Amino acid sequence: MYPSLQSHASGVFGDFERLRRELDDVFGLGTAPTSIRSAGPGAFPALNVGHTPASVEIYAFAPGIDPDQVEVTLDRGVLTLAGERPSAVPEGNEKVSVYGRERLSGRFKRAVSLPDDVDPDRVQASYRDGVLHISIGRREAAQPKRITIQ
């Protein structure tokens, strides 16, 4: 790219990035101090990620998935969910005409970056009513402590 075009393009993109950060701050969408990050809306499965003083809580909304076919891994502060959701419409059936397909199917993989204080030895996962709940404990040293004044 020509130098004058390159500086102009980076200036425009820099302006857009600055505007996006300002809008995120106005609407409360900025990076949380816990540094938990995930993808935006529309990814599958949809995730809710939050925390308590003692744990990080992840809820993956995955109806129609066999929990035995979901792989959950935690490696170096990144939680990964991978698996496959089968199609609800039988493939190769000549008698079925599909007019719309709104339910996502196929392989999926989601990754969530977690705070540094999670304890990989304190992970629990359960699946109920189409919701995969993963709870990851935080290290004791990271827990808030009340200090008694003498």
C-alpha positions as CSV (number, residue, x, y, z in Angstrom):
1,M,0.0,0.0,0.0
2,Y,1.2,3.5,-0.7
3,P,2.4,5.4,2.4
4,S,-0.2,8.2,2.1
5,L,-3.0,5.6,1.7
6,Q,-1.7,3.5,4.6
7,S,-1.6,6.4,7.1
8,H,-5.1,7.5,5.9
9,A,-6.5,4.0,6.3
10,S,-5.0,3.5,9.8
11,G,-6.3,6.9,10.8
12,V,-9.8,6.0,9.8
13,F,-9.7,2.6,11.5
14,G,-8.1,4.2,14.5
15,D,-11.0,6.7,14.6
16,F,-13.6,3.9,14.4
17,E,-11.8,1.9,17.1
18,R,-11.8,5.0,19.4
19,L,-15.5,5.6,18.7
20,R,-16.3,1.9,19.5
21,R,-14.5,2.1,22.8
22,E,-16.3,5.4,23.7
23,L,-19.7,3.8,22.9
24,D,-18.8,0.7,24.9
25,D,-18.0,2.9,27.9
26,V,-21.2,4.9,27.5
27,F,-23.4,1.7,27.4
28,G,-21.4,-0.2,30.0
29,L,-19.9,-2.7,27.5
30,G,-16.3,-2.0,28.2
31,T,-13.8,-4.7,29.3
32,A,-14.7,-5.9,32.8
33,P,-12.0,-5.7,35.4
34,T,-12.1,-9.5,35.7
35,S,-10.7,-9.8,32.2
36,I,-13.3,-12.4,31.2
37,R,-13.9,-12.2,27.4
38,S,-16.0,-14.2,25.0
39,A,-17.5,-13.7,21.5
40,G,-20.4,-11.5,20.8
41,P,-24.1,-12.3,20.2
42,G,-24.9,-14.9,17.5
43,A,-22.2,-17.4,18.3
44,F,-23.2,-21.0,19.2
45,P,-23.7,-22.0,21.9
46,A,-24.8,-18.7,23.4
47,L,-22.9,-18.1,26.6
48,N,-23.5,-16.1,29.8
49,V,-20.3,-15.6,31.8
50,G,-20.1,-14.1,35.2
51,H,-18.3,-14.3,38.5
52,T,-18.8,-14.4,42.2
53,P,-16.0,-13.7,44.8
54,A,-15.4,-17.5,44.9
55,S,-15.9,-18.6,41.3
56,V,-16.4,-17.9,37.6
57,E,-19.7,-19.2,36.3
58,I,-20.3,-20.1,32.7
59,Y,-23.7,-21.0,31.2
60,A,-23.8,-22.5,27.7
61,F,-27.3,-22.6,26.1
62,A,-27.1,-25.8,24.1
63,P,-30.4,-27.5,23.6
64,G,-30.5,-30.7,21.5
65,I,-26.9,-31.6,22.3
66,D,-25.8,-34.8,23.9
67,P,-23.6,-33.7,26.9
68,D,-21.4,-36.8,26.4
69,Q,-20.5,-35.4,23.0
70,V,-19.3,-32.0,24.3
71,E,-15.6,-31.6,25.1
72,V,-14.8,-29.1,27.8
73,T,-11.2,-28.2,28.4
74,L,-9.4,-25.6,30.5
75,D,-5.8,-24.9,29.4
76,R,-3.7,-21.9,30.5
77,G,-6.7,-19.7,31.5
78,V,-8.8,-20.5,28.4
79,L,-12.0,-22.6,28.7
80,T,-12.9,-24.3,25.4
81,L,-16.2,-25.9,24.5
82,A,-16.3,-28.1,21.4
83,G,-18.8,-30.5,20.0
84,E,-21.5,-31.0,17.3
85,R,-25.2,-30.5,17.2
86,P,-26.9,-32.8,14.8
87,S,-29.4,-31.5,12.2
88,A,-33.1,-31.7,13.1
89,V,-33.9,-32.4,9.5
90,P,-32.9,-35.9,8.2
91,E,-30.3,-35.5,5.4
92,G,-31.0,-37.4,2.1
93,N,-34.7,-37.8,2.7
94,E,-36.3,-37.1,-0.6
95,K,-39.8,-36.8,1.0
96,V,-38.7,-33.8,3.1
97,S,-38.6,-30.3,1.6
98,V,-36.8,-27.7,3.7
99,Y,-38.1,-24.1,3.3
100,G,-36.2,-22.6,6.1
101,R,-33.4,-23.6,8.4
102,E,-33.1,-21.4,11.5
103,R,-31.6,-23.9,13.9
104,L,-27.8,-24.0,13.7
105,S,-26.3,-27.5,13.4
106,G,-22.9,-28.9,12.8
107,R,-19.6,-28.6,14.6
108,F,-18.9,-25.8,17.1
109,K,-16.1,-24.5,19.2
110,R,-16.2,-21.6,21.7
111,A,-13.3,-20.3,23.8
112,V,-13.5,-18.0,26.8
113,S,-10.5,-16.3,28.3
114,L,-10.6,-16.4,32.1
115,P,-9.0,-14.4,34.9
116,D,-5.6,-15.4,36.1
117,D,-6.9,-16.4,39.6
118,V,-9.0,-19.4,38.5
119,D,-8.1,-22.8,40.0
120,P,-8.0,-25.5,37.3
121,D,-8.4,-28.2,40.0
122,R,-11.8,-26.8,41.1
123,V,-14.0,-27.2,38.0
124,Q,-17.5,-28.6,38.0
125,A,-19.8,-29.1,35.0
126,S,-23.4,-30.2,34.8
127,Y,-26.0,-30.3,32.0
128,R,-29.7,-29.9,32.6
129,D,-32.6,-28.8,30.4
130,G,-30.3,-27.8,27.5
131,V,-28.0,-25.7,29.7
132,L,-24.4,-26.6,30.4
133,H,-23.3,-25.0,33.6
134,I,-19.5,-24.8,34.4
135,S,-18.3,-23.4,37.7
136,I,-14.6,-22.7,38.2
137,G,-13.4,-22.0,41.7
138,R,-11.0,-19.1,42.3
139,R,-7.8,-19.6,44.2
140,E,-8.0,-18.9,48.0
141,A,-5.3,-16.3,47.8
142,A,-7.4,-14.2,45.4
143,Q,-10.5,-14.2,47.8
144,P,-11.3,-10.9,49.4
145,K,-10.3,-10.7,53.1
146,R,-11.7,-8.5,55.7
147,I,-8.9,-6.9,57.8
148,T,-9.6,-6.4,61.4
149,I,-8.4,-3.0,62.7
150,Q,-6.6,-3.4,66.0
